[in-house]
Amino acid sequence: MYAKLLFHALLFFVLVPGVLVSLPPGGSKLVVAGVHAIVFAVVSHLVWHLVFPRR
């Protein structure tokens, strides 16, 4: 349980717009936030299942 919480907290921090990258460059705040929300959801789902496979 704590692993999942820590995983998502760290991933959220890394994918906050402006920490590593802002996608798309020069986009409005709303567009950047939307793109980062989609990236977070996709990366979170894929990496979670790769790192912690179902038993």
N, CA, C and O atoms as a Tripos MOL2 file, in Angstrom:
@<TRIPOS>MOLECULE
protein
  220   219    55     0     0
PROTEIN
NO_CHARGES

@<TRIPOS>ATOM
      1 N           0.8210   -1.1810    0.0000 N.3       1 MET1
      2 CA          0.0000    0.0000    0.0000 C.3       1 MET1
      3 C           0.8740    1.2580    0.0000 C.2       1 MET1
      4 O           0.6250    2.1840   -0.7720 O.2       1 MET1
      5 N           1.8910    1.2950    0.8560 N.am      2 TYR2
      6 CA          2.7570    2.4660    0.9060 C.3       2 TYR2
      7 C           3.5960    2.5870   -0.3620 C.2       2 TYR2
      8 O           3.9460    3.6920   -0.7750 O.2       2 TYR2
      9 N           3.9150    1.4590   -0.9740 N.am      3 ALA3
     10 CA          4.6910    1.4930   -2.2080 C.3       3 ALA3
     11 C           3.9070    2.2050   -3.3010 C.2       3 ALA3
     12 O           4.4690    3.0060   -4.0480 O.2       3 ALA3
     13 N           2.6230    1.9200   -3.3990 N.am      4 LYS4
     14 CA          1.7960    2.5530   -4.4270 C.3       4 LYS4
     15 C           1.6690    4.0530   -4.1740 C.2       4 LYS4
     16 O           1.7230    4.8480   -5.1130 O.2       4 LYS4
     17 N           1.5010    4.4400   -2.9180 N.am      5 LEU5
     18 CA          1.3930    5.8530   -2.5670 C.3       5 LEU5
     19 C           2.6900    6.5920   -2.8860 C.2       5 LEU5
     20 O           2.6630    7.6690   -3.4810 O.2       5 LEU5
     21 N           3.8120    6.0210   -2.4940 N.am      6 LEU6
     22 CA          5.1080    6.6380   -2.7650 C.3       6 LEU6
     23 C           5.3840    6.7040   -4.2650 C.2       6 LEU6
     24 O           5.8780    7.7140   -4.7660 O.2       6 LEU6
     25 N           5.0670    5.6360   -4.9740 N.am      7 PHE7
     26 CA          5.2510    5.5890   -6.4240 C.3       7 PHE7
     27 C           4.4970    6.7240   -7.1030 C.2       7 PHE7
     28 O           5.0670    7.4480   -7.9190 O.2       7 PHE7
     29 N           3.2230    6.8810   -6.7730 N.am      8 HIS8
     30 CA          2.4140    7.9150   -7.4130 C.3       8 HIS8
     31 C           2.8380    9.3230   -6.9890 C.2       8 HIS8
     32 O           2.7770   10.2510   -7.7960 O.2       8 HIS8
     33 N           3.2600    9.4920   -5.7530 N.am      9 ALA9
     34 CA          3.7220   10.8050   -5.3010 C.3       9 ALA9
     35 C           4.9910   11.2210   -6.0440 C.2       9 ALA9
     36 O           5.1020   12.3630   -6.4890 O.2       9 ALA9
     37 N           5.9380   10.3090   -6.1790 N.am     10 LEU10
     38 CA          7.1770   10.6220   -6.8960 C.3      10 LEU10
     39 C           6.9220   10.8550   -8.3800 C.2      10 LEU10
     40 O           7.4840   11.7740   -8.9750 O.2      10 LEU10
     41 N           6.0830   10.0310   -8.9690 N.am     11 LEU11
     42 CA          5.7580   10.1950  -10.3810 C.3      11 LEU11
     43 C           5.0440   11.5210  -10.6190 C.2      11 LEU11
     44 O           5.3190   12.2100  -11.6010 O.2      11 LEU11
     45 N           4.1350   11.8760   -9.7300 N.am     12 PHE12
     46 CA          3.4330   13.1530   -9.8490 C.3      12 PHE12
     47 C           4.4230   14.3120   -9.7870 C.2      12 PHE12
     48 O           4.3390   15.2410  -10.5890 O.2      12 PHE12
     49 N           5.3610   14.2630   -8.8380 N.am     13 PHE13
     50 CA          6.3560   15.3280   -8.7120 C.3      13 PHE13
     51 C           7.1930   15.4510   -9.9780 C.2      13 PHE13
     52 O           7.4360   16.5580  -10.4580 O.2      13 PHE13
     53 N           7.6320   14.3300  -10.5150 N.am     14 VAL14
     54 CA          8.4760   14.3510  -11.7130 C.3      14 VAL14
     55 C           7.7070   14.8850  -12.9160 C.2      14 VAL14
     56 O           8.2800   15.5750  -13.7590 O.2      14 VAL14
     57 N           6.4130   14.5720  -13.0050 N.am     15 LEU15
     58 CA          5.6360   14.9680  -14.1790 C.3      15 LEU15
     59 C           4.8890   16.2860  -14.0210 C.2      15 LEU15
     60 O           4.0870   16.6410  -14.8840 O.2      15 LEU15
     61 N           5.1370   17.0160  -12.9380 N.am     16 VAL16
     62 CA          4.5370   18.3460  -12.7990 C.3      16 VAL16
     63 C           5.1210   19.2320  -13.8970 C.2      16 VAL16
     64 O           6.3340   19.2260  -14.1080 O.2      16 VAL16
     65 N           4.2830   19.9920  -14.5960 N.am     17 PRO17
     66 CA          4.8000   20.8490  -15.6690 C.3      17 PRO17
     67 C           5.9010   21.7820  -15.1680 C.2      17 PRO17
     68 O           5.7350   22.4910  -14.1750 O.2      17 PRO17
     69 N           7.0280   21.7630  -15.8800 N.am     18 GLY18
     70 CA          8.1430   22.6350  -15.5480 C.3      18 GLY18
     71 C           9.2370   21.9730  -14.7360 C.2      18 GLY18
     72 O          10.3320   22.5260  -14.6370 O.2      18 GLY18
     73 N           8.9860   20.8080  -14.1470 N.am     19 VAL19
     74 CA         10.0290   20.1310  -13.3730 C.3      19 VAL19
     75 C          11.0440   19.5060  -14.3250 C.2      19 VAL19
     76 O          12.2350   19.8020  -14.2280 O.2      19 VAL19
     77 N          10.6060   18.6650  -15.2260 N.am     20 LEU20
     78 CA         11.5040   18.0980  -16.2330 C.3      20 LEU20
     79 C          11.2860   18.7370  -17.5950 C.2      20 LEU20
     80 O          12.2400   19.0750  -18.2950 O.2      20 LEU20
     81 N          10.0180   18.8980  -17.9630 N.am     21 VAL21
     82 CA          9.6890   19.4150  -19.2900 C.3      21 VAL21
     83 C           8.2740   19.9810  -19.2600 C.2      21 VAL21
     84 O           7.4530   19.5770  -18.4360 O.2      21 VAL21
     85 N           7.9980   20.9030  -20.1490 N.am     22 SER22
     86 CA          6.6330   21.4020  -20.3240 C.3      22 SER22
     87 C           6.1850   21.0440  -21.7330 C.2      22 SER22
     88 O           6.7930   21.4650  -22.7170 O.2      22 SER22
     89 N           5.1320   20.2740  -21.8170 N.am     23 LEU23
     90 CA          4.6060   19.8320  -23.1110 C.3      23 LEU23
     91 C           3.2320   20.4240  -23.3210 C.2      23 LEU23
     92 O           2.4260   20.3830  -22.3920 O.2      23 LEU23
     93 N           2.9240   20.9500  -24.4300 N.am     24 PRO24
     94 CA          3.7920   21.3590  -25.5350 C.3      24 PRO24
     95 C           4.5030   22.6610  -25.2040 C.2      24 PRO24
     96 O           3.9580   23.4970  -24.4820 O.2      24 PRO24
     97 N           5.7140   22.8460  -25.7220 N.am     25 PRO25
     98 CA          6.4360   24.0920  -25.4410 C.3      25 PRO25
     99 C           5.6460   25.2940  -25.9550 C.2      25 PRO25
    100 O           5.1770   25.2910  -27.0940 O.2      25 PRO25
    101 N           5.5040   26.2970  -25.1360 N.am     26 GLY26
    102 CA          4.7970   27.5020  -25.5510 C.3      26 GLY26
    103 C           3.2860   27.3990  -25.4790 C.2      26 GLY26
    104 O           2.5910   28.3240  -25.8990 O.2      26 GLY26
    105 N           2.7580   26.2970  -24.9580 N.am     27 GLY27
    106 CA          1.3130   26.1290  -24.8500 C.3      27 GLY27
    107 C           0.7510   26.9150  -23.6810 C.2      27 GLY27
    108 O           1.4850   27.3260  -22.7820 O.2      27 GLY27
    109 N          -0.5570   27.1180  -23.7030 N.am     28 SER28
    110 CA         -1.2000   27.8190  -22.5910 C.3      28 SER28
    111 C          -1.1490   26.9410  -21.3420 C.2      28 SER28
    112 O          -0.8870   25.7410  -21.4270 O.2      28 SER28
    113 N          -1.4000   27.5480  -20.1870 N.am     29 LYS29
    114 CA         -1.3470   26.7950  -18.9310 C.3      29 LYS29
    115 C          -2.3490   25.6520  -18.9280 C.2      29 LYS29
    116 O          -2.0540   24.5710  -18.4180 O.2      29 LYS29
    117 N          -3.5240   25.8770  -19.4910 N.am     30 LEU30
    118 CA         -4.5590   24.8450  -19.5200 C.3      30 LEU30
    119 C          -4.1440   23.6720  -20.4030 C.2      30 LEU30
    120 O          -4.3350   22.5160  -20.0260 O.2      30 LEU30
    121 N          -3.5870   23.9570  -21.5580 N.am     31 VAL31
    122 CA         -3.1490   22.8920  -22.4690 C.3      31 VAL31
    123 C          -2.0000   22.1080  -21.8530 C.2      31 VAL31
    124 O          -1.9890   20.8780  -21.9090 O.2      31 VAL31
    125 N          -1.0340   22.8050  -21.2660 N.am     32 VAL32
    126 CA          0.1060   22.1330  -20.6230 C.3      32 VAL32
    127 C          -0.3800   21.2410  -19.4870 C.2      32 VAL32
    128 O           0.0770   20.1050  -19.3570 O.2      32 VAL32
    129 N          -1.3000   21.7360  -18.6640 N.am     33 ALA33
    130 CA         -1.8350   20.9290  -17.5570 C.3      33 ALA33
    131 C          -2.5870   19.7150  -18.0820 C.2      33 ALA33
    132 O          -2.4610   18.6260  -17.5220 O.2      33 ALA33
    133 N          -3.3580   19.8780  -19.1380 N.am     34 GLY34
    134 CA         -4.0920   18.7540  -19.7270 C.3      34 GLY34
    135 C          -3.1690   17.6880  -20.2870 C.2      34 GLY34
    136 O          -3.3840   16.4960  -20.0700 O.2      34 GLY34
    137 N          -2.1430   18.1160  -21.0070 N.am     35 VAL35
    138 CA         -1.1810   17.1620  -21.5780 C.3      35 VAL35
    139 C          -0.4570   16.4200  -20.4690 C.2      35 VAL35
    140 O          -0.2750   15.2060  -20.5550 O.2      35 VAL35
    141 N          -0.0420   17.1300  -19.4290 N.am     36 HIS36
    142 CA          0.6630   16.4760  -18.3280 C.3      36 HIS36
    143 C          -0.2570   15.5310  -17.5570 C.2      36 HIS36
    144 O           0.2100   14.5160  -17.0400 O.2      36 HIS36
    145 N          -1.5360   15.8350  -17.4680 N.am     37 ALA37
    146 CA         -2.4810   14.9200  -16.8230 C.3      37 ALA37
    147 C          -2.5980   13.6250  -17.6090 C.2      37 ALA37
    148 O          -2.6270   12.5400  -17.0270 O.2      37 ALA37
    149 N          -2.6640   13.7340  -18.9260 N.am     38 ILE38
    150 CA         -2.7420   12.5390  -19.7740 C.3      38 ILE38
    151 C          -1.4470   11.7400  -19.6810 C.2      38 ILE38
    152 O          -1.4820   10.5160  -19.5590 O.2      38 ILE38
    153 N          -0.3060   12.4210  -19.7380 N.am     39 VAL39
    154 CA          0.9940   11.7400  -19.6260 C.3      39 VAL39
    155 C           1.1030   11.0330  -18.2810 C.2      39 VAL39
    156 O           1.5620    9.8920  -18.2200 O.2      39 VAL39
    157 N           0.6850   11.6980  -17.1960 N.am     40 PHE40
    158 CA          0.7350   11.0850  -15.8710 C.3      40 PHE40
    159 C          -0.1180    9.8230  -15.8270 C.2      40 PHE40
    160 O           0.3240    8.8000  -15.3050 O.2      40 PHE40
    161 N          -1.3220    9.8800  -16.3620 N.am     41 ALA41
    162 CA         -2.2190    8.7220  -16.3300 C.3      41 ALA41
    163 C          -1.6310    7.5470  -17.1080 C.2      41 ALA41
    164 O          -1.6520    6.4130  -16.6300 O.2      41 ALA41
    165 N          -1.1150    7.8140  -18.2900 N.am     42 VAL42
    166 CA         -0.5650    6.7400  -19.1310 C.3      42 VAL42
    167 C           0.7070    6.1600  -18.5100 C.2      42 VAL42
    168 O           0.8390    4.9420  -18.3900 O.2      42 VAL42
    169 N           1.6350    7.0190  -18.1190 N.am     43 VAL43
    170 CA          2.8930    6.5460  -17.5250 C.3      43 VAL43
    171 C           2.6210    5.8130  -16.2180 C.2      43 VAL43
    172 O           3.2180    4.7710  -15.9500 O.2      43 VAL43
    173 N           1.7270    6.3530  -15.4140 N.am     44 SER44
    174 CA          1.3850    5.7250  -14.1400 C.3      44 SER44
    175 C           0.8550    4.3100  -14.3580 C.2      44 SER44
    176 O           1.2750    3.3720  -13.6820 O.2      44 SER44
    177 N          -0.0540    4.1670  -15.2880 N.am     45 HIS45
    178 CA         -0.6510    2.8530  -15.5510 C.3      45 HIS45
    179 C           0.3970    1.8690  -16.0750 C.2      45 HIS45
    180 O           0.5030    0.7480  -15.5770 O.2      45 HIS45
    181 N           1.1600    2.2840  -17.0660 N.am     46 LEU46
    182 CA          2.1290    1.3730  -17.6810 C.3      46 LEU46
    183 C           3.2600    0.9980  -16.7300 C.2      46 LEU46
    184 O           3.5920   -0.1800  -16.6010 O.2      46 LEU46
    185 N           3.8470    1.9740  -16.0710 N.am     47 VAL47
    186 CA          4.9820    1.6980  -15.1940 C.3      47 VAL47
    187 C           4.5440    0.9080  -13.9720 C.2      47 VAL47
    188 O           5.2690    0.0180  -13.5270 O.2      47 VAL47
    189 N           3.3750    1.2090  -13.4180 N.am     48 TRP48
    190 CA          2.8950    0.4730  -12.2480 C.3      48 TRP48
    191 C           2.8000   -1.0170  -12.5730 C.2      48 TRP48
    192 O           3.2130   -1.8510  -11.7680 O.2      48 TRP48
    193 N           2.2590   -1.3590  -13.7430 N.am     49 HIS49
    194 CA          2.1050   -2.7700  -14.0950 C.3      49 HIS49
    195 C           3.4310   -3.4200  -14.4840 C.2      49 HIS49
    196 O           3.5530   -4.6430  -14.4130 O.2      49 HIS49
    197 N           4.4180   -2.6380  -14.8910 N.am     50 LEU50
    198 CA          5.7380   -3.2010  -15.1720 C.3      50 LEU50
    199 C           6.5340   -3.4280  -13.8870 C.2      50 LEU50
    200 O           7.2150   -4.4430  -13.7450 O.2      50 LEU50
    201 N           6.4460   -2.4900  -12.9630 N.am     51 VAL51
    202 CA          7.2180   -2.5750  -11.7240 C.3      51 VAL51
    203 C           6.5710   -3.5300  -10.7290 C.2      51 VAL51
    204 O           7.2660   -4.2870  -10.0520 O.2      51 VAL51
    205 N           5.2520   -3.5000  -10.6380 N.am     52 PHE52
    206 CA          4.5160   -4.3290   -9.6830 C.3      52 PHE52
    207 C           3.5040   -5.2050  -10.4310 C.2      52 PHE52
    208 O           2.3060   -4.9240  -10.4070 O.2      52 PHE52
    209 N           3.9840   -6.2670  -11.0970 N.am     53 PRO53
    210 CA          3.0490   -7.1150  -11.8550 C.3      53 PRO53
    211 C           2.0900   -7.8540  -10.9220 C.2      53 PRO53
    212 O           2.3890   -8.1010   -9.7540 O.2      53 PRO53
    213 N           0.9350   -8.1960  -11.4780 N.am     54 ARG54
    214 CA         -0.0510   -8.9570  -10.6890 C.3      54 ARG54
    215 C           0.4840  -10.3480  -10.4210 C.2      54 ARG54
    216 O           1.2200  -10.9210  -11.2240 O.2      54 ARG54
    217 N           0.1030  -10.8680   -9.2910 N.am     55 ARG55
    218 CA          0.5940  -12.2060   -8.9150 C.3      55 ARG55
    219 C          -0.4360  -13.2440   -9.2100 C.2      55 ARG55
    220 O          -0.2070  -14.4280   -8.9630 O.2      55 ARG55
@<TRIPOS>BOND
     1     1     2 1
     2     2     3 1
     3     3     4 2
     4     3     5 am
     5     5     6 1
     6     6     7 1
     7     7     8 2
     8     7     9 am
     9     9    10 1
    10    10    11 1
    11    11    12 2
    12    11    13 am
    13    13    14 1
    14    14    15 1
    15    15    16 2
    16    15    17 am
    17    17    18 1
    18    18    19 1
    19    19    20 2
    20    19    21 am
    21    21    22 1
    22    22    23 1
    23    23    24 2
    24    23    25 am
    25    25    26 1
    26    26    27 1
    27    27    28 2
    28    27    29 am
    29    29    30 1
    30    30    31 1
    31    31    32 2
    32    31    33 am
    33    33    34 1
    34    34    35 1
    35    35    36 2
    36    35    37 am
    37    37    38 1
    38    38    39 1
    39    39    40 2
    40    39    41 am
    41    41    42 1
    42    42    43 1
    43    43    44 2
    44    43    45 am
    45    45    46 1
    46    46    47 1
    47    47    48 2
    48    47    49 am
    49    49    50 1
    50    50    51 1
    51    51    52 2
    52    51    53 am
    53    53    54 1
    54    54    55 1
    55    55    56 2
    56    55    57 am
    57    57    58 1
    58    58    59 1
    59    59    60 2
    60    59    61 am
    61    61    62 1
    62    62    63 1
    63    63    64 2
    64    63    65 am
    65    65    66 1
    66    66    67 1
    67    67    68 2
    68    67    69 am
    69    69    70 1
    70    70    71 1
    71    71    72 2
    72    71    73 am
    73    73    74 1
    74    74    75 1
    75    75    76 2
    76    75    77 am
    77    77    78 1
    78    78    79 1
    79    79    80 2
    80    79    81 am
    81    81    82 1
    82    82    83 1
    83    83    84 2
    84    83    85 am
    85    85    86 1
    86    86    87 1
    87    87    88 2
    88    87    89 am
    89    89    90 1
    90    90    91 1
    91    91    92 2
    92    91    93 am
    93    93    94 1
    94    94    95 1
    95    95    96 2
    96    95    97 am
    97    97    98 1
    98    98    99 1
    99    99   100 2
   100    99   101 am
   101   101   102 1
   102   102   103 1
   103   103   104 2
   104   103   105 am
   105   105   106 1
   106   106   107 1
   107   107   108 2
   108   107   109 am
   109   109   110 1
   110   110   111 1
   111   111   112 2
   112   111   113 am
   113   113   114 1
   114   114   115 1
   115   115   116 2
   116   115   117 am
   117   117   118 1
   118   118   119 1
   119   119   120 2
   120   119   121 am
   121   121   122 1
   122   122   123 1
   123   123   124 2
   124   123   125 am
   125   125   126 1
   126   126   127 1
   127   127   128 2
   128   127   129 am
   129   129   130 1
   130   130   131 1
   131   131   132 2
   132   131   133 am
   133   133   134 1
   134   134   135 1
   135   135   136 2
   136   135   137 am
   137   137   138 1
   138   138   139 1
   139   139   140 2
   140   139   141 am
   141   141   142 1
   142   142   143 1
   143   143   144 2
   144   143   145 am
   145   145   146 1
   146   146   147 1
   147   147   148 2
   148   147   149 am
   149   149   150 1
   150   150   151 1
   151   151   152 2
   152   151   153 am
   153   153   154 1
   154   154   155 1
   155   155   156 2
   156   155   157 am
   157   157   158 1
   158   158   159 1
   159   159   160 2
   160   159   161 am
   161   161   162 1
   162   162   163 1
   163   163   164 2
   164   163   165 am
   165   165   166 1
   166   166   167 1
   167   167   168 2
   168   167   169 am
   169   169   170 1
   170   170   171 1
   171   171   172 2
   172   171   173 am
   173   173   174 1
   174   174   175 1
   175   175   176 2
   176   175   177 am
   177   177   178 1
   178   178   179 1
   179   179   180 2
   180   179   181 am
   181   181   182 1
   182   182   183 1
   183   183   184 2
   184   183   185 am
   185   185   186 1
   186   186   187 1
   187   187   188 2
   188   187   189 am
   189   189   190 1
   190   190   191 1
   191   191   192 2
   192   191   193 am
   193   193   194 1
   194   194   195 1
   195   195   196 2
   196   195   197 am
   197   197   198 1
   198   198   199 1
   199   199   200 2
   200   199   201 am
   201   201   202 1
   202   202   203 1
   203   203   204 2
   204   203   205 am
   205   205   206 1
   206   206   207 1
   207   207   208 2
   208   207   209 am
   209   209   210 1
   210   210   211 1
   211   211   212 2
   212   211   213 am
   213   213   214 1
   214   214   215 1
   215   215   216 2
   216   215   217 am
   217   217   218 1
   218   218   219 1
   219   219   220 2
@<TRIPOS>SUBSTRUCTURE
     1 MET1         2 RESIDUE 1 A MET
     2 TYR2         6 RESIDUE 1 A TYR
     3 ALA3        10 RESIDUE 1 A ALA
     4 LYS4        14 RESIDUE 1 A LYS
     5 LEU5        18 RESIDUE 1 A LEU
     6 LEU6        22 RESIDUE 1 A LEU
     7 PHE7        26 RESIDUE 1 A PHE
     8 HIS8        30 RESIDUE 1 A HIS
     9 ALA9        34 RESIDUE 1 A ALA
    10 LEU10       38 RESIDUE 1 A LEU
    11 LEU11       42 RESIDUE 1 A LEU
    12 PHE12       46 RESIDUE 1 A PHE
    13 PHE13       50 RESIDUE 1 A PHE
    14 VAL14       54 RESIDUE 1 A VAL
    15 LEU15       58 RESIDUE 1 A LEU
    16 VAL16       62 RESIDUE 1 A VAL
    17 PRO17       66 RESIDUE 1 A PRO
    18 GLY18       70 RESIDUE 1 A GLY
    19 VAL19       74 RESIDUE 1 A VAL
    20 LEU20       78 RESIDUE 1 A LEU
    21 VAL21       82 RESIDUE 1 A VAL
    22 SER22       86 RESIDUE 1 A SER
    23 LEU23       90 RESIDUE 1 A LEU
    24 PRO24       94 RESIDUE 1 A PRO
    25 PRO25       98 RESIDUE 1 A PRO
    26 GLY26      102 RESIDUE 1 A GLY
    27 GLY27      106 RESIDUE 1 A GLY
    28 SER28      110 RESIDUE 1 A SER
    29 LYS29      114 RESIDUE 1 A LYS
    30 LEU30      118 RESIDUE 1 A LEU
    31 VAL31      122 RESIDUE 1 A VAL
    32 VAL32      126 RESIDUE 1 A VAL
    33 ALA33      130 RESIDUE 1 A ALA
    34 GLY34      134 RESIDUE 1 A GLY
    35 VAL35      138 RESIDUE 1 A VAL
    36 HIS36      142 RESIDUE 1 A HIS
    37 ALA37      146 RESIDUE 1 A ALA
    38 ILE38      150 RESIDUE 1 A ILE
    39 VAL39      154 RESIDUE 1 A VAL
    40 PHE40      158 RESIDUE 1 A PHE
    41 ALA41      162 RESIDUE 1 A ALA
    42 VAL42      166 RESIDUE 1 A VAL
    43 VAL43      170 RESIDUE 1 A VAL
    44 SER44      174 RESIDUE 1 A SER
    45 HIS45      178 RESIDUE 1 A HIS
    46 LEU46      182 RESIDUE 1 A LEU
    47 VAL47      186 RESIDUE 1 A VAL
    48 TRP48      190 RESIDUE 1 A TRP
    49 HIS49      194 RESIDUE 1 A HIS
    50 LEU50      198 RESIDUE 1 A LEU
    51 VAL51      202 RESIDUE 1 A VAL
    52 PHE52      206 RESIDUE 1 A PHE
    53 PRO53      210 RESIDUE 1 A PRO
    54 ARG54      214 RESIDUE 1 A ARG
    55 ARG55      218 RESIDUE 1 A ARG
